[in-house]
């Protein structure tokens, strides 16, 4: 099956797309990844054909202060920019990242079935949940139900406005205003991070985290036998700044070792009980007793899949939502705001209480409940071509 996988260059979205392409290759399919040039060499090294995702550059007409316009209008523009390259490869299926909606629009314009890839839990609004992003659990009792109803009413106007923006953007490229949506939604998360809802879509499927390592290098932990704390600052632009420096100050004298896993240039002048650099996180997690991270889905899911609890320092975006889900599940402590004292207390609490590790191990076992994303994609393609 020839399949185009479309995802922006942000690591939280490009990495799951790369992982899915590897799955397609292993199944004998022919994937082509459309993304930013930052990951071209990595994709080629993995044997994944790659094309430039055109239309990513900001335009003078873009309003980045309006999230709805940024997503939908740019999606329409991207769909036009990639249409020639997408058409030339004659795809039988398109997989489009949830934030790179232009891939889905381009597929519709070509008359090709498409699937949405969400590298996190399902974030569609629900009549049975508080607004996604609030970090709140479902309200209990009459008071809790009234709270959730009021919060949904407060966000309903923004949701309706986003739908109108999407309709306008679709119409601008010749598509029907009403969006039929994808043939399937692939939710690349652990079931432990999902929440039940009364209006779960029939076409939404949990497929487990799609994890990809940007290097084969190994980051060696510092010498010694103290517990290893893995620190991974957020790769998102909305992540908390100063995390590495604060954690190092917080853990000075705590009797632990620290390994800072990061894509960017590592800091210098580290103490002898700390190391930093780019290395395979999956290998490092095999030695870690606790992770300190920003709450991005990739690191959170990777840590829990390895059975390692997390001290979460959430920034913006969906990090607050995910941090609170993990905390309610029992595998994480949320630190906000970031201070030396709060980080130290949280790390020591996780190390002192086995219940956090037990909850993380329980979360890892939920992987047994997921479906195969490649098989689901084949079903979509077959359903379209069935007589």
N, C-alpha and C positions, 0 to 999 in steps of 0.2 A: 504494500500500500504506500503510495506517495503521499506524504503528509507534511504540511507546512506548519511550523511551530513559531508563533509570533509573540515576542516578549521584549519589553524595554530593557535597558542596560543596568538598571539598579540591581545589585546582587540579590536582594530578596525576591526578585522576579526572574532574573536571568538564570540563576542557579537551578531553580526547579525546572525551568524550561530545558536547560542543558541535561539535567538528570532524566527528564522524560525522553529526550532525543536518544540518549544512551539506551533506554528501555526499548524504544522502537527499533534501534539498530540490532539489539540482541534478539528481537523477535523476527528479524529478517525484513523489516520495513525500510522505507527510503525517506528518512526525515530530512528536511532542510530548515535550519534555524534562521529566522529573521530577527536580528537584534543589533545593538550598537557595536561599533568596532572594538570596544574595549575587550571583548571576549572572543574576537575572531581567532586569535592564535590558539587559545585554549580549546575552542570548538574543533579546530582543524586537527590539533594534537589528539583529540578523542575520536577522530574519524567522522566528525559531523559536518556535512556541507553547510555553509553559512552564507547569508546574504545580508547586506546592509538594510536595516530598518529605516527607510527614508521617512522624512517628515517629522523627525524628533526635535529639530532645531526650533527654538521659540520664534514666533512671528510677531510683527508689529501689532497685529490685530488681536493677539492672545491676551486674555485677562487672567493672569495667574492668581489674582486675588479672589476669583470666583471658581471654586473647585469644579462645579458642574460644567461651566463653559470650557475650562481647561481640559477636562476629560472628554467631553462629547464633541466639541468643535475640533479639537486636535485629532480625535479619533476619525472624524470624517475626512480631515486633511490627510492623515496617514493612509487611510484606505485608498485615496486617490493616488498618492505617491507610490505605494507598493503594488498597485494593481497590475502594472505591466510585468514586473518580475514574478509576481505570484501567478499570473495567468500563464507565463512562459513555462513554468515547471509543471503545469497540468496536475494540480493536487487533487487527490480524491477526498481529502479531508483537511480542514484547517483547525488547529488548536490555537486559541487566542487567549493570552493572559488577561485576567480580569481588569487590569488597569490599562491594557493596550487594546482597547475595544475596536481600534481600527482594523485589526485582523479579522474580527467577526464581520464587520461591515463589508470589508473587501470580499470575504467569502460569499456573503449574500449577493453582492453585485455580480459575482461569477457564477452564482447558482450552485455553489459547492457547500455541502453540509459542514457545520463547524461546532466545535466543542469549546467551552470556557474552562480555563485552568485557573483555579484560585489557590495560591500558595499559602493558604491560611483557612480557618473555619469559614462557614457560610455567613456572609455579612448582609444578606438581604433583610430588609425590615420584616418584622413578624408581628402579628396581632397578639401574640402571647408572650413577647419579651419586652423588656425595657429597650430603649434605643441602643443599637450597637455603638460602642465607643464610650458609653457611660461607665462601663465596668461593673454595673450593678447586676446582682442576681435577681431572678424573678421575685417580685414582691409577694409576701405571704399574708394571707388573710385579707379582709376587706380594705384595710388601710393600704396594704401593699399593692393590691389590685388597682385602687384609685390612683396611687402614685404612678404606677406604670402607665395607666391610661392617660394621665395628665402629661407625662413626659412624651408619650407618643403623639399626643395632640400638639405639643410644642414643636415637634420636629416634622410634622406632617406637611407643613407649608414648604419647607426646604425640599422634602422628597418630591412633592408635586412639581415644584419649580425645576428640579433636576430632570423629571420625566419630560416636561415641556422642552427643556433644552436638548434632550436626546432626540425628541421627535423632530425638532427644527433642524438639528444637525443631520439626521437621517434624510430628511426631505431635501437638504441641500446637495446631496450626492445621488438623488434620484431613487432613493429607497422609500417604501411606504412608511409613513410616520409611525404607525403602530409597530413596535418592536416585537417580533415573535420569539426572540431570545434564542439561546443555543439549543442544540439537540440534546446536549448533556452538560452537566456541571461537574467537573472533577475537583474535589476538595482535598488538597494535599496536606492533610493534617492528621494528628492522632485523634481517635475517637474521644480520648480523655479530655481534649481541649474543646470539644463540641458541646453544645447544650441542646436539650430537647426543645422542640417547638411544635405547636399543633398544626402548623401549615408548612411542614417540610415538603419541598418540591419533589415530585415524582422522579424528575430527571437529575437530582443531585445525589452524588455518590462520594462517600469517603474512600480515598485511595491511599491514605498514609502519606507521610512526608516524602517529598522528592528531594533528596539530599545530594549535593554535588560538591566536591572539594576542588578549589581552584589551583591546588598544588599537590605534588607528590612528596614534597619536602617534609621532614619530621622536625618539629620543634622540641628539642630535648628539655625536660623539666630540670630545674635547678637540683644540684646534689642535696642529699639529706634524706631523712625519713619522716619529716613532718608532713601533715596533710597537704595535698596539692590543691590550690585554688586556681581555677582557670578563669581568666578575665577576658571578655570579648566585647570591646566597645561596639556600639551600634554602627552599622554601615549606612543607615538611613540618615538623610539630611535633617530629620526631625529628632535624632537621638540626643541624649544628654551629653553636654561637653564636659571635659575635665574628669571623666570617669577614671581613667588609668591613674592619674596623679592622686586622686582622692583615695582610691582603693589601696595604692601602695602606702600612702601615709597612714591609712586606717589599720593596715595589717602589720606595720612595723612593730616587731617585738611580740607578735601574736603566736609565734612558734609554727608558722605555716610557710610553705613554699608557694610562689606565685608564678604562673606562666601566662603571659599576655599574648593572646592570639589575635592578630590584626593583619588586614590587607595593606594598610598604609604604612609609611615609614615608622619603624618602632622608635620609642624614646631612647635616649642615651643616659648614661650615668645611673644605671639600675643598681640596687643593692645586690649582694651576693646571693640572696635567697629568692631572687626574681630573674626571669628571662622574658624576652619579648621577640616577636617576629611572626613571619608567615609560616604556617605549618598545618598539616592535616588535623583538623579539629576532631575528627572521629577517633584518630589514634590517641590524641591528647586526653580525650574524655575517658579513655580506658584507664587512665591513672588518676583522674580528678575525683576529689571528694565533694566538691561544690563548685558551681559556676556562678560568676557575677557577670550579668549581661543586661542589655538594654530592653529586653522584652520583645525584640523582633521575632517573628514566628520561626524563622529558620534556625536560629540558635536555640530557642526554647524547645522546639520539637526535637532537634538533634540531641539536646541534653537529656530530655525526658526519655527519648528512645534508648539512650544509653543507661537509663536508670540513675541519673545524676541530678540531685536537687539544685534549684536555682535561686540566687538572690537577684531579684529583678529591680532594675533602676529604670523605669519606663520614661520615655520621652513623649513625643507627639504621635500622630497617626493612630494606628490601632494598638500601640504598645500598652496603653493603659488597660484596654479591654483584655488583652491576652494575659497581662500580668495578674489581673484579678481572677481570671478563670483558673490560672495555675495555682494561685493562692487558695482559692476555694477548694480545689482538688487536693490540696495539702502538700504539694511538692515545691512550693516557693514561698518566700517572704518578700513583700513589696517594700522598697525603700523609696520614699518620696517626701521631702526633697532629699537630694544627695548631700550627705554630710559625712565627715570622718567618723563621728560617733555612731551614726545609724548604720553605716556599712559594717563597721567592726562588730557591733552588737548582732546584726543579722547573720553574718558569716559564722560567728562563734555559736549562735543559737542553732544553726543548721548542723554544725559539726558536733554539737553536744547532744542533739536529740535525734535518735535514729528514725523517728516517725517521718521525717522529711524524705530520707532516702527510701523508706518503705513505700511512700506515696509515689515517688518518682518511678520506682520499679513497677508499681501497680499500673501507672500510666503507660509504661513501655509495653506491658502485656496486652494493652488494648489494640495493638497493631494487628492482632490475630483477626480482628473484625473487619478489615478493610478489603476493598475490591481491587482488581488488577486494572490500572488505567489503560493499558494497551488493549486489553481484551474489551473494555468498554468502548474504546474508540473503534475497534473493529466491528462491534455490534452496530454502532451508529452508521458506519459506512455500509454495512450489509443491509441494514434496514432501508436505506435509501435506494439501493440497487435491487432489492427483493422484487420478484415479479408480482 
